[in-house]
Amino acid sequence: MPDDIEAVAEQVFAALADPTRRAILAALAARGPATATDLAGDLPITRQAIAKHLALLAEAGLVTAEPGERRRVRYRLRSAPMQMAQQFLAALARDWDSALGALTDHLDRGAPGRPARQVAATPPRESEKRHG
């Protein structure tokens, strides 16, 4: 799994884009560590399909494989990649909030020679009442 927060977020978002992988993560969150066979009992797809999805989730760092008894591999959720994706989204939100705040300030001040933006709604004109 990459160390770069943007690269981790990209892998997490790609993994979460598939509804089956989201269902697998939800099942692991609800029941705890499980094998592909266990998960296939909960989901409407084959064990082989579950195994392929688990491999992609492991590549994204969202699950880890733990060897169990009789060569059965159990998969456990990992929260670190999800937390990194959340940090990435929070940074984007801060950037957007800053840019939108600056735009709001600019509009509230008004451009030179133009009145400031009115925040309250203006009542409709008589012509708009009849036709609108």
C-alpha angles and dihedrals in degrees: 000000000000121000095218109101093219092051091048091048090050091053092046093050091047090051093047092049091080116077093212092056090048088052091050091051090048091050091050090048091051100042104024125229114003142169124244087254091053091050093047087060089058099041132056096241135082126272089246091056090047089052092053091050091047090053090055091046089050091050089054088049094241094120134026126211117231121191111236138182120309092015092295113147118215121202123218129190120251117205100191097084091047090051090051090051089051090051089051091052091046090054090050090049091052090051091050093045090052094048093045091047091053091049091049091050091049093049092046091053092047127220118280110282093014129094119254118265114274113232097192118073115254118230115257119262120249090254091054092051092057097044104029 
